[in-house]
């Protein structure tokens, strides 16, 4: 099953390494997850809960990745 990818910050899309994108898509097969940039500039796939609405200055949410609805 393919996952749904919703970019939240298109300008940061080039900063997402392919392996992080692949990891997020794989993880989203079961549960929604996020691709985020941490304060140190590291881009990671992370489990929820999380929300761009409550992000602090240390976390920038780049994408929301979730299972594709049937």
Residue pairs with C-beta under 8 A, 6 or more apart in sequence:
1 29
1 67
1 68
2 25
2 68
3 24
3 25
3 28
3 29
3 65
3 66
3 67
3 68
4 28
4 65
4 66
4 67
4 68
4 69
5 24
5 25
5 63
5 64
5 65
6 63
6 64
6 65
6 66
7 13
7 62
7 63
8 52
8 61
8 62
8 63
8 64
9 60
9 61
9 62
9 63
12 37
12 43
12 60
12 62
13 62
13 63
15 37
15 43
15 62
16 35
16 43
16 62
16 63
17 43
20 35
20 43
20 44
20 45
21 35
23 45
24 33
24 34
24 35
24 45
24 63
24 65
25 65
27 33
27 45
27 47
27 65
28 65
28 66
28 67
29 67
30 67
31 47
31 48
31 67
32 48
32 64
32 65
32 66
32 67
33 45
33 46
33 47
33 48
33 65
33 66
34 45
34 46
34 47
34 48
34 50
34 61
34 62
34 63
34 64
34 65
35 43
35 44
35 45
35 46
35 61
35 62
35 63
35 65
36 43
36 44
36 46
36 50
36 59
36 60
36 61
36 62
37 43
37 44
37 59
37 60
37 62
38 44
38 58
38 59
39 57
39 58
39 59
43 62
45 65
50 59
50 61
51 61
52 61
55 61
